[in-house]
Amino acid sequence: MNIPLCLSLVLTATGALAGITPHQFPFTSRLTPPPVRQGEIGAFVLTPDYWEALDGAKANLRLFDQADREIPYWVRPKAPASMKVSLVPSGHSVSFDSLRQRDGNIIELVVVRNDSTNMPCAIQFESGIRNFEKLVKVSGSRDSEHWTVLAKDEPIYDYSRFADVRKDQVRITPGAYSRFKIEISNIVEKKDSPLVQIIRQTRGQTDSNETEATSFLKEPFRINQIVFLERRESLVTGGHETRETEIGSVETTQDSRKQESVLVFKTQGQPITGITFVTDDANFSRSLLLECESETPPKTWIPITQGQISRLRIGSLRQDHLTLNLPCETRFRRYRLTFRNLDNPPLGVMRILIRENLYEALFFPGANAEYRVCLGGNGIDSPRYDVGAVLSGVPAGAAQIWTPGSVEKQAGYTKGGRNWAFAAKRLLTAALILMAVGLIVVVARFARKVENEDGQAR
């Protein structure tokens, strides 16, 4: 009996059986690529249909290409990403070329920027003057002869005498101009003097009259610095992106003896963090208890949290507290809400909205590859990929989104063959037993051979 040969064949067959294949999963969903493929990273969001097929550890999810090759992926919370637009100083020096005062209380100055490639979109006038109103006109030129109007009759002002309200920026049409002509009207303003003169006039012994005489001050608008501002975009991320969906069917029962209203609803196992109630009732405040049903027998209700919801409509008072926030993310199929009515009548028809956390799976797509997600099944271990260390540094919103298709039954899936890894372990155990038996046979043969040789020697 060739023991090494048997072991080699058994281990080879076992290794082949232990590999993950699409037919081990009862469900599949195809991914639709973006219209234009670009970049090196793809991502797809786990849908409620996906969550319905996944176990608690998200272990029974795999990604395959058109050749049924397993593709490593990494699941992470989906963070909201948005572009923040801000105006920042361009950082280039500005010099004054000319300045003259024109008729009509207008000042005209020409400034030169030493950079004509970056296009400013606003001009900021830095000044220590308060309480003013001006109109600004800005023109741009590349040759000091032909001028293009970039802004006209744009106001700048400061109303410090009334409130902390100030506007010292003027938006302009962006352009690659090196020279800018700025015209500011009402450059010198008349302002009340802080000193008030009281004039008293007396007629006879009893008749007197007081007159308040006010003088005026002329205050020019002094510009400390002119700053050109450029438009900058930055990606802002943070937090956990959520989605709110309405529960389609809610079972409602009234327990008059306990003075309670009981609402039972089902989900697809999404990770939920909050529940919002929609009702037409007003002027109420109810305490409630949220429970979930255990996934394994015996089925029992497990308390999650309790809270209070209320709505007030008294005159102009409008207050709504209709959301129950969960202490942590939960994934269960059935939930039960118990409202304690006491002596109050039950609330009317209520709709329930659940707030769920979104998750995305990141992967490296091939140039012309097609992909499908396989889901479900029992006894499947979590994948151990090393792409998480690489993809963890990908910023939110940087991956191209692939669209998940509908979840369908897997062709070729058989319930008896869904745990091939377990079958491989059984086959390996059988191989070890077979090896042990073979070893016993070899030892026995060797012992008989020794006995025969010993008998012949005697």
HELIX and SHEET records of a PDB file:
HELIX    1   1 ILE A    3  ALA A   18  1                                  16    
HELIX    2   2 PRO A   22  GLN A   24  5                                   3    
HELIX    3   3 PRO A   48  ALA A   53  1                                   6    
HELIX    4   4 VAL A  387  LEU A  391  1                                   5    
HELIX    5   5 LYS A  415  GLY A  417  5                                   3    
HELIX    6   6 TRP A  420  ALA A  457  1                                  38    
SHEET    1   A 4 LEU A  61  ASP A  65  0                                        
SHEET    2   A 4 TYR A 371  LEU A 375 -1                                        
SHEET    3   A 4 PHE A  27  THR A  32 -1                                        
SHEET    4   A 4 THR A 403  PRO A 404 -1                                        
SHEET    1   B 4 LEU A  61  ASP A  65  0                                        
SHEET    2   B 4 TYR A 371  LEU A 375 -1                                        
SHEET    3   B 4 PHE A  27  THR A  32 -1                                        
SHEET    4   B 4 GLU A 408  LYS A 409 -1                                        
SHEET    1   C 4 TRP A  74  PRO A  77  0                                        
SHEET    2   C 4 TYR A 359  PHE A 363 -1                                        
SHEET    3   C 4 GLY A  42  VAL A  45 -1                                        
SHEET    4   C 4 GLN A 400  ILE A 401  1                                        
SHEET    1   D 4 ALA A  81  PRO A  89  0                                        
SHEET    2   D 4 GLN A 225  THR A 237 -1                                        
SHEET    3   D 4 ALA A 122  GLU A 126 -1                                        
SHEET    4   D 4 GLN A 169  ARG A 171 -1                                        
SHEET    1   E 6 VAL A  94  ARG A 102  0                                        
SHEET    2   E 6 ILE A 106  ARG A 113 -1                                        
SHEET    3   E 6 ARG A 179  SER A 185 -1                                        
SHEET    4   E 6 PHE A 132  SER A 141 -1                                        
SHEET    5   E 6 THR A 148  ASP A 158 -1                                        
SHEET    6   E 6 ARG A 166  LYS A 167 -1                                        
SHEET    1   F 2 VAL A 188  ARG A 203  0                                        
SHEET    2   F 2 ASP A 207  PRO A 220 -1                                        
SHEET    1   G 4 THR A 242  GLU A 246  0                                        
SHEET    2   G 4 ARG A 351  ASN A 357 -1                                        
SHEET    3   G 4 ILE A 272  VAL A 278 -1                                        
SHEET    4   G 4 THR A 323  THR A 330 -1                                        
SHEET    1   H 6 VAL A 250  ASP A 255  0                                        
SHEET    2   H 6 GLU A 260  LYS A 266 -1                                        
SHEET    3   H 6 ARG A 334  ARG A 340 -1                                        
SHEET    4   H 6 PHE A 284  GLU A 293 -1                                        
SHEET    5   H 6 TRP A 301  ILE A 314 -1                                        
SHEET    6   H 6 LEU A 317  HIS A 321 -1                                        
END                                                                             
